[in-house]
Amino acid sequence: MALRRTVPLFIAILVVLTACNLGSGGDYLARIKSAGVIKVSTDPAYPPQSFLNEDTNELEGFDIDVAKEIGERLGVDVQFETPSFDAVVAGAWSNRWDMSVGSVTITPARAEVLDFTQSYYYTPAQMAVMEGSDITSLEDLAGATICVGESTTYQFWLEGTLQLPEDAGSPAPVPEGAQVVTLPTDINCPEAWRDGRTDFEGWLSSITTVDGAVADGLPVVAVGDPVFNEGLGVAFDNAVTDNDSLVAEVDRIIGEMHEDGTLTTLSEKWYDGIDYTVPQ
């Protein structure tokens, strides 16, 4: 009799422990506060949002400062993780990181696998070409090949699959016959031009990244008006069933940072005095 009672008890304990390990029991926010650290994913090759300062070996940038401020207001330390962007937007993070402060555009498709806060900033998507190009308008890119980061909204726009919230407005028409080439992250495109690659004529990224590339001396020129605008939010893995409290608290903090001017200050710090925390 004792053995029969012990086996079900052991199984019950195992089920509880497994649920906790998968993040499906208890309260995610409470566990993070108890641990005193939150793991945040970001892209270290995406200046000025996030990049490695080679002199200090520390991550810096707008997203980095936003993440640190969220951590401070949560009362925990921030531990940065650097997975690929396509791994972030695919969801199913398996607790490798707790949230992404990595300039993730809020889209209906991504909302199927991710939970989002309100937007913490907004950026226009800007087309660019190599210095010395005779391309002077979006229409001139008809039939051209355009470089973008993998699994980005820029790729989806060119492929005709981009979905944005209704308040984002309508994207510009894609240049007729435009082809797509992808590299791991946005900034790799102008770096490829610098290194002599010539198999694409255009590059599409956020206006902040294009401006950053110009400032860093990469051979880039912006072309035409922005092709669409996007709101970017803090993202969470919605496969985690007990993260509602964490999402709600970070969303509250983002709202507070909007209201007290912290996000505006950080935007103006990293984007040459421009406030990207309001829709463009």
Steps between C-alpha positions, in 0.01 A plus 500: 500500500781742589666443164178570308455829687866602446504454121205734428649755741834484315323549166306798634820666624668435164210661312518812719876533457474453124229764475713749691802430280294564188374830635141373508445514875525770764565857391770602254545852638531368855766249393702771323486726803599211724797419276594870481578488128311518171648359178450737207568420135635766265692523173861614562551578130223758467641847575393740638236279661745240629871451437819387673736777609834340417685731738295401805370160377156616615173512309372853433215664313138609523359150556769427756415812700126424479559145625717619788236755603230231497722280715563781746128569534433128547769495768715236327827478309500457121686215334523544123468211257576530127301244298431549130203721417315218325528290819340785697204553268441125461391474867539179704804641682519208749588744782833592339406866554203669667424791270632671190590867494626474146295735280239237415221641284151417624312311227191276506706201381758540775226548758402138437819382673609806699340726760577871465497813710386828352753650259800658671603674178409530132724499195449558128639237261748671270638388163868565430748442217875494465687828468544592135191309386286657227187383688319806634148376576311196620367448147858472369532175699251317276658166410790560741624278781458642852685384810324461838551327833356150538140466627450876514197706406715637218525152350126446542419833329712410199345152483149646525413328828536790745210553741497806724242621754229722352637814668836458322364625170549352152847401378630637172476273193791259457714584194383279216709188456722572802694198627613430856833388644529450879794524737495411872439857617424836337839664538667212313361646175697828490799317649485268198506804269803633685672165453441504124181298458293622204222242452228726643409861422286600797485460876191535719516552877376737767586863443694493827727223372545668161594827670737310728669337201549840336644640824741205521634574153344205318435564126127565534251760371133514601252500209144629497246523780459223760305204359307423821494582871514247780452489875750295698420329828658290772426137411434189709458132416129426519575128532569590864158466658561702817664814359193726518627678810842562343354632174258725689772639727743573217218659300423720802868595523512588128194723549667662800820558299294669228326722753807606699707574187760226551443345156514841332830575675649167391378545141649847477825368650546227240327652196660844474225685683208330320209372706391170347277414796196652328356374167687649206 
